[in-house]
Amino acid sequence: MFDPLTIFFIVFAVLLLGLAKGGFGGVGATVALPIMALGVPVDLALGALLPILIAMDVVSVLAHRKNADTSAVLYALPGALIG
């Protein structure tokens, strides 16, 4: 289905995105989609990365929910819902 170079771009983009979301990558998240788009069409790249991003956010929330500052979340919630 995919040639080895395409698979390399996909794996590299996902690893770069994971490192960036984890706090180690700097601007890695900004370049992850263009790197992945080198191997596959942009709509397929975006469709593949979006569930990964959502899963990473869910895991982060579950891991840090005990440390949450609920007053800060409640303060920001009205603006987030409007925007």
N, C-alpha and C positions, 0 to 999 in steps of 0.2 A: 504494500500500500504506500508506504513512505520510503524514500531512499535514506541511506545512512546520514547524509548531510542534513536532511530535513529533521530527522530524529535528534541529531546533535543540537540544532538550533532550538528545538522544542525543549529538550532537557536543560540546556544552558539557560534559556529564558526563565524556566520555572525555578531553577536553583537560584538564579540571580534575584528573582522576585521574592523567594523565600528568605534569602539573606537580607534583602532590603526591608521586608516587613518585620523581620526579627530585630532590626536595629543595627545591622552590621554593614549595610550596603550603600549607604549614602543615597545616590540618585539611581540606584539599581532598578527601582520600580518604574522609573520614567523611561528607561531604555529597554525594559523587558518585552513590552509589546512590539516595538519595532524590530527587535532581534528575532522574536518569534515569527514576525511577519516576513522575514527573509526566507523562511522555510515553508510557510503555509499562507493561504490567503488571509487577509486581515479579519474578515468576519469569522473565520474558523479559529483564528488565534484569539480573538476577543471572547468568543464563545467557550473556548477551552480554559482561558485564564480566569474568567469571571467566577465559575464555581470554586476554583482553587482559592481565590481571594475571599469569597464568602466563607469557605470552610476554615481558612486561617483566622478570620475575624471571630467566628463562633468559638474556635478553640481558645483564642485569646481571652474572650469574655468569660468562658467557663473557668479558665485557669486563674483569672484575677478578680473574679466577682466578689470574693471576700475582702479584698483590699479597696473596693470602690468607695469613693466619696459621694454618697447619694445626694448630699446637698448641692454639690457642684453639678451633678447630672440633672437634678430637678431645676436648677437655675438655667441651664443651657437648653432644656427640653422645649420650652415654648418657641424659641428662635429656630431650633432645628426642625420643629414641626411646620412652622410657617415657611421656612426656606426650602 
